[in-house]
Amino acid sequence: MQYYGGRMSVQIVHLDWAIKTILRDKANFGILEGFLSALLEEDVEIIELLESESNQEAEKHKFNRVDLLVKGIDDIRYIIEVQSEYEYDYLERLLYGTSKTLVENLKLGEPYGNIKKIISVSILFYNLGRGDDYLYKGVTEFIGMTTGKKLKISRKEMVDEIKYKFVEKNIFPEYYLIQTQKFPDKVNKDIDEWIYAFKNNEVKDEFKSKHIELLREKLNILNMNEKERKSHERHVMELVIEKDMIGSAYRKGYIEADKKNKAKLEKERKEKEKALKEKEKAQKALFDTVKLLFSMNTDIKKISEVTGLSEKEIKKLLKASK
């Protein structure tokens, strides 16, 4: 908080940066656990922040641009993505992120049974598509093409040395899309409290979901230390530079496209002029032929056969030449 000539200026954090910073900090696992528990409607425990290119702090240092990769109990991998601006191939990048994480966590020669369950969560600050909801879940299902019924996949697992049981199994990645702009600010369940906080940069006093009080503390700009403040300022500057670069590239592309369009139009104009001159030249040659044949007392019918012109056209030409 700063003062200028008696006026108070309040610094507001860039929200997507705040969420990324909070969730990435190992000291804030409680916040991440509370958020995932509310989303998945089950207790989630985070074991560790995984070493991955996905967890690079600076955006330019990441290859697949996933914001956070953590491991939970049962070896589940959680990919947390915070996206503030529209990206044309975002869904393709989500697929790439989960696929790459799957491959990274299965060593060469390991049995496929060691594949880790992956849950991808996207917190979006723009509208990804057309739809009425603010919270979507995507899963892989097998549906009977004749019955229309879902195939329940299960496999035999040992209970003890003698007994076995069939356990329903789903190893395919799950995708959760949270579209904050479509959230109506009405809280009906635990996850709504978190989405409200992400959208409005505020945790209300009446919010009671697991660990959300930790988020309330972290979102307070007055609690930022010097390191966090500088990190935030760098983030804002990088956004400004990135947008300026995009704008410059767009303007350069527009100018180049305008040059190409002008060159194309000029080429078309010259081609039309050339074609018109050639047409006029051909017409003059034809007219000269008609006059020559007529001066030789050639019958108009014969002239028509030689030139391909109708007798009416020949008479019109001869009349115009007088």
Secondary structure, DSSP 8 states (H G I E B T S, - for coil): -EEETTEEE-----HHHHHHHHHH-GGGHHHHHHHHHHHHTS---EEEE--SGGG-SSGGG-SS---EEEEEGGG-EEEEEEE-S--TTHHHHHHHHHHHHHHHTS-TT--GGG---EEEEEEESS--SS-S-SEEEE----B-TTT--B---EEEEESSSS-EEEEE---S-EEEEEEGGG--S---SHHHHHHHHHHHS---TT--STTHHHHHHHT-GGG--HHHHHHHHHHHHHHHHHHHHHHHHHHHHHHHHHHHHHHHHHHHHHHHHHHHHHHHHHHHHHHHHHHHHHHTT--HHHHHHHH---HHHHHHHHHHH-
